[in-house]
Amino acid sequence: MNALSSLLSPLGVGTGTLQDTLKLVVIGGTMETARRASVSAWNGFVDSFFLTAHFSEEDYPYDWLMHWLSKQPAWGRSREFEITTRSAGRNSLCETTAGDLEDDEEDDDSLVHGRRKRKVAFQPSLDTTHTIYYRGHWLRITRGKRYPDFGGSTLKISVVARNNDILKKLVLEAKREYEKDAEHRVHIFLADTTYGCWRWNGARQKRPMSSIVLQPGVKDMLLADCKDFLCSEEWYAERGIPFRRGYLLHGVPGSGKTSLIHSLAGELGLDIYVVSLSSKGMSDNTLTTLMGHVPTRCILLLEDLDAAFTRSVSRDSSSTGTPPATTSSTTTSSTSTTAESDGSTLSLSGLLNSLDGVAAAEGRLLFATTNHIERLDPALSRPGRMDVWVNFTHATKWQAEGIFKCFFPSKSSAVVTTTESDTTDPSQKNLPVPKRKAAAHAIPLLSEDEISELAKRFAAAIPEDELSVAALQGYLLKNKTRPNECVDEVDEWVIEQRETREKLKKEKAEKEAKEKKEAEEREKKEKEEKDAKEKEEKEAKEKLERKEARLKAKKASAASKSDSLVSVDSTTEPTPAPATATPTTDEPSSSSSSESETSTGVEADTEESVTSEEESDKVDVPVKDGAKKEKWIAVKSQPMPAAATPVAEPQPETPAVEEVAPPPP
Ligand SMILES: Nc1ncnc2c1ncn2[C@@H]1O[C@H](COP(=O)(O)OP(=O)(O)OP(=O)(O)O)[C@@H](O)[C@H]1O
C-alpha cells in the first residue's frame, strides 16, 4: 500500500479516493452478477414449470386468440402500444382492443366528407409480455415477430400448470367466441402466385340468400346439394369416390353468379378461396401447391374460367386449349407471347391435375364461373369435375318482380326483424334483414298490396330475357326512394337501354371493322415489304453466283491459256524477238474486262473478258509505226523442255515474261 501511495503521490491522487473507487467497482460488479444470476435462475424456473404454447399468424388459432385477447381488459391496459388503423391479421375482428379510441366515437357508421371514419385501435407492442389471469392461472402472453426482417407475428402463451388442459380450454373458448362473432362474415382468401400461398383479403358481411333472385327452385336446389355434400364424407369414402363436388355457374354477365356464391358461403358458414387462373406467374406447380393448401371445408372459387383460355391454357404445349374453331393464329401467337412474358405457364392438364389429382384437397366445394361455356374444354366441365351446371340468363319477368320487392320492402316486412317471413312466395322468403340503423334516405313505406301491384307493373314493363339483373339493380338503385315514379318511368328506361345497347353494338361493330381494316392494311404492307426484301435477296444472290462463275471462268481460261501457250510454244516455229515489251500475262484480260465492266455490264464483262483472254493468245496489236503485229505471251514460270522449245532459245534482249512480236507477215 505504501508503495502504491508513493506511486500515486506525484499524480495527486489520494489513497482514500482510490480505495473508495475500488470498493464501488467491486460492489457494482457483484450486484450485476447477482442480477444476471437471478434472471437466469428465474428463466430456468419458468422453463421448468411453465407450459408454453406458440401460435403462428398463418394459422387459425392465432386469430382466435387475438380475438379473445382483444376482449381482455388486461390486454387493453398494456403500457406499450402500437396505434393502428389497419387490420393486423386476417380477422378484422381482432383489431379492436379494450381501451381503444372507438369508445369516444359515438357512431361507427358516421361519414366524414363522404368517407367512413377510420377506426383507430390500440395493439400491444411486439416483444412485450402481458400477464392475464384466466381460470385460476396466470398466463404470460408475448406477441413477437416470426421473422425479424419479413414480419409475421407469433403469439407465445406460458402458464404454470401440471398439464396442458388449461391451454386447451383457452383455445376452445377463443375459437367459440371467434366463431360467434364471425358468424355474420365471410372470409375471402386470394391466391398469391408469387409465394404459392393464400392471403387473407378481407371479411365481408354475409349476403342473405333472399337478396339473390333466381328462377324458382335454383337456390334451394344448390343449397340442399351443398349441405348434402358436406355431410356425406363417409358415404363418399365407402364408395371410394373422391370427396369433392364441383359446380359450374355459367351465363351472361351480371346475372348473379358471384353473388350467389358469396351468399351460399355465408349460409353454409364457409370461407371463400379465390384463384384467378389468368393471374401473373400462375403455373402448374403453383396451382397444385395452392390447391393442396386449401382447407377441407371451404368454397374454392375459380372465377371467369374461360378467361384462362384466352391466355393459352393448353392441354399440351402446342394446343391452346380452346376449341380449334375459335382459335385464330393471331390469338395463339399473341397469347403465348403474353404468357411467356409474364411467366404464366399454366396448362390445361396442370389445371385438371390440380383439381382432382393426388395432391388435391378433399372436402371442398369447387365453384367455377364463366360467361362463355362454349369455350371450355369438355375435359374441364365433365361430371366428376363439374357435377352441377347452372345456367344464368338475363332477367325474366319473374326475377324483375322479385328484385323490385327486395328493393322496396312493404310496411309489414320492414318491421320484421328475422329473416323468415310468412309469405308463400319463395322470392319473398328470407327478405333481407332490415339494417340496424335507419338509412340516411327516407324510403316511403307502402303497404304489401301496393308493393305487389307496383312490382307486377314493373315486371310487365321489363322485356323477358333481354336486360341483365345487374342493369335492373342499377335502375332501382337510382330510384330507391321513388317506388311509384320508378314504375312510371320504367318504359322510358327500357327504350333508353335498347338505344344505348344498339349504339354500343354499332360502335363495337365499327371499331371491329376499323381494326380489321387496319390489320389487313398492316398485313398487306408487311407482305409487300417481305416481297421486296425477298426480291432484293434473290438479286444479290444471283449477282454473287455470276461473280463466282466469272471467277471460275477466269481461272479456267488462265489455266487453258497457259496450257495452250505451252503447246503452241512446243509445236510452232521459234518466234523472232519481240518488238516491244509486253505486260504480264493477266494484263490484257484485266484491261479488257475493266473496260467492258464499265461499258456493258456484268454479263458482257464476263463474256468479253473470257473472249479477250481466249483471244489474248493471238491479238492484232497496232504497232506505233502502223505495222500490225501478233501478240504472243510466254509465261516465265512454265518450265519448257529444252528439246521441245526451240523458240525459247534465250535471246539476250528478251525479258523473262514478255509479249513477243510475231514474225512479220
Ligand atoms: N339474380 C340476381 N339477384 C340479385 N342481384 C343480382 C342478381 N344478378 C345480379 N345481381 C346484382 O348485380 C351485380 C352483379 O352481380 P354478379 O357479380 O353476381 O354477377 P355475375 O353473374 O357474377 O357477373 P360476371 O359474370 O360479370 O362476373 C351484383 O351487385 C348483384 O347484386
The ligand as an SDF file (V2000), in Angstrom:
LIG
                    3D

 31 33  0  0  0  0  0  0  0  0999 V2000
  -80.0510  -12.7510  -59.7270 N   0  0  0  0  0  0  0  0  0  0  0  0
  -79.6710  -11.7040  -59.0210 C   0  0  0  0  0  0  0  0  0  0  0  0
  -80.2500  -11.4110  -57.8700 N   0  0  0  0  0  0  0  0  0  0  0  0
  -79.8710  -10.3380  -57.1690 C   0  0  0  0  0  0  0  0  0  0  0  0
  -78.9060   -9.5000  -57.5410 N   0  0  0  0  0  0  0  0  0  0  0  0
  -78.2900   -9.7420  -58.6830 C   0  0  0  0  0  0  0  0  0  0  0  0
  -78.6350  -10.8570  -59.4820 C   0  0  0  0  0  0  0  0  0  0  0  0
  -77.8730  -10.8410  -60.5590 N   0  0  0  0  0  0  0  0  0  0  0  0
  -77.0540   -9.7970  -60.4510 C   0  0  0  0  0  0  0  0  0  0  0  0
  -77.2970   -9.1370  -59.3290 N   0  0  0  0  0  0  0  0  0  0  0  0
  -76.6230   -7.9220  -58.8640 C   0  0  0  0  0  0  0  0  0  0  0  0
  -75.7830   -7.4890  -59.9310 O   0  0  0  0  0  0  0  0  0  0  0  0
  -74.4610   -7.2420  -59.5090 C   0  0  0  0  0  0  0  0  0  0  0  0
  -73.5160   -8.1200  -60.2900 C   0  0  0  0  0  0  0  0  0  0  0  0
  -73.7730   -9.4660  -59.9810 O   0  0  0  0  0  0  0  0  0  0  0  0
  -72.6800  -10.6050  -60.0350 P   0  0  0  0  0  0  0  0  0  0  0  0
  -71.3190  -10.0400  -59.9110 O   0  0  0  0  0  0  0  0  0  0  0  0
  -73.0550  -11.6500  -59.0690 O   0  0  0  0  0  0  0  0  0  0  0  0
  -72.9010  -11.1230  -61.4970 O   0  0  0  0  0  0  0  0  0  0  0  0
  -72.0620  -12.1860  -62.2750 P   0  0  0  0  0  0  0  0  0  0  0  0
  -73.0140  -13.0550  -62.9890 O   0  0  0  0  0  0  0  0  0  0  0  0
  -71.0920  -12.8560  -61.3790 O   0  0  0  0  0  0  0  0  0  0  0  0
  -71.3130  -11.2650  -63.3040 O   0  0  0  0  0  0  0  0  0  0  0  0
  -69.9660  -11.5570  -64.0770 P   0  0  0  0  0  0  0  0  0  0  0  0
  -70.1870  -12.7700  -64.9130 O   0  0  0  0  0  0  0  0  0  0  0  0
  -69.7550  -10.3330  -64.8970 O   0  0  0  0  0  0  0  0  0  0  0  0
  -68.9150  -11.7510  -63.0350 O   0  0  0  0  0  0  0  0  0  0  0  0
  -74.4160   -7.5220  -58.0290 C   0  0  0  0  0  0  0  0  0  0  0  0
  -74.3570   -6.3200  -57.3450 O   0  0  0  0  0  0  0  0  0  0  0  0
  -75.6990   -8.2450  -57.7170 C   0  0  0  0  0  0  0  0  0  0  0  0
  -76.2560   -7.7490  -56.5260 O   0  0  0  0  0  0  0  0  0  0  0  0
  1  2  1  0
  2  3  1  0
  2  7  2  0
  3  4  2  0
  4  5  1  0
  5  6  2  0
  6  7  1  0
  6 10  1  0
  7  8  1  0
  8  9  2  0
  9 10  1  0
 10 11  1  0
 11 12  1  0
 11 30  1  0
 12 13  1  0
 13 14  1  0
 13 28  1  0
 14 15  1  0
 15 16  1  0
 16 17  2  0
 16 18  1  0
 16 19  1  0
 19 20  1  0
 20 21  2  0
 20 22  1  0
 20 23  1  0
 23 24  1  0
 24 25  2  0
 24 26  1  0
 24 27  1  0
 28 29  1  0
 28 30  1  0
 30 31  1  0
M  END
$$$$
